[in-house]
Amino acid sequence: MFIRQRCTCKECAVNKDFPDSRVMPVARLLKLVSVPSRLNILLLLKQSPHCVCDIAAHTKLSQTLISHHLADLMGGDLVNSKKDGKFIEYGLTAKGKKIVSNLMKLF
């Protein structure tokens, strides 16, 4: 019977949580952008900032659902908001632009 020994690579010796310490942030990001509605919103915001009502017109989603998705995307630091009169415009953060750009390279 073979008994497996603990891994002795340098990374595991230094970081006992490896690979979780690097995998979990990526897994959270992928979960965030894997929802088609959120990805559509990100692609729309890549073109230019939009308010919720404009996003609704482009995506045919309800304003409530869009607001929920935007809150999630803001929590992931992919989207930010800026008040413009009585409207709030949403746009991509630097991280959001980088993520969307890299995702589009996959296709």
ChimeraX attribute file (.defattr): number of C-alpha atoms within 10 A of each C-alpha:
attribute: neighborCount
match mode: 1-to-1
recipient: residues
	/A:1	3
	/A:2	4
	/A:3	5
	/A:4	6
	/A:5	6
	/A:6	8
	/A:7	9
	/A:8	8
	/A:9	8
	/A:10	8
	/A:11	12
	/A:12	13
	/A:13	12
	/A:14	9
	/A:15	11
	/A:16	10
	/A:17	11
	/A:18	12
	/A:19	11
	/A:20	12
	/A:21	11
	/A:22	10
	/A:23	10
	/A:24	11
	/A:25	12
	/A:26	12
	/A:27	11
	/A:28	12
	/A:29	15
	/A:30	11
	/A:31	10
	/A:32	18
	/A:33	21
	/A:34	11
	/A:35	11
	/A:36	10
	/A:37	16
	/A:38	19
	/A:39	17
	/A:40	15
	/A:41	24
	/A:42	23
	/A:43	16
	/A:44	18
	/A:45	22
	/A:46	17
	/A:47	10
	/A:48	11
	/A:49	18
	/A:50	19
	/A:51	18
	/A:52	20
	/A:53	15
	/A:54	14
	/A:55	21
	/A:56	18
	/A:57	11
	/A:58	12
	/A:59	13
	/A:60	11
	/A:61	14
	/A:62	14
	/A:63	16
	/A:64	11
	/A:65	14
	/A:66	20
	/A:67	14
	/A:68	13
	/A:69	18
	/A:70	22
	/A:71	14
	/A:72	16
	/A:73	22
	/A:74	18
	/A:75	12
	/A:76	17
	/A:77	15
	/A:78	23
	/A:79	23
	/A:80	20
	/A:81	16
	/A:82	12
	/A:83	10
	/A:84	9
	/A:85	7
	/A:86	6
	/A:87	12
	/A:88	16
	/A:89	19
	/A:90	22
	/A:91	25
	/A:92	26
	/A:93	17
	/A:94	12
	/A:95	13
	/A:96	21
	/A:97	18
	/A:98	12
	/A:99	16
	/A:100	18
	/A:101	13
	/A:102	11
	/A:103	12
	/A:104	9
	/A:105	7
	/A:106	6
	/A:107	5
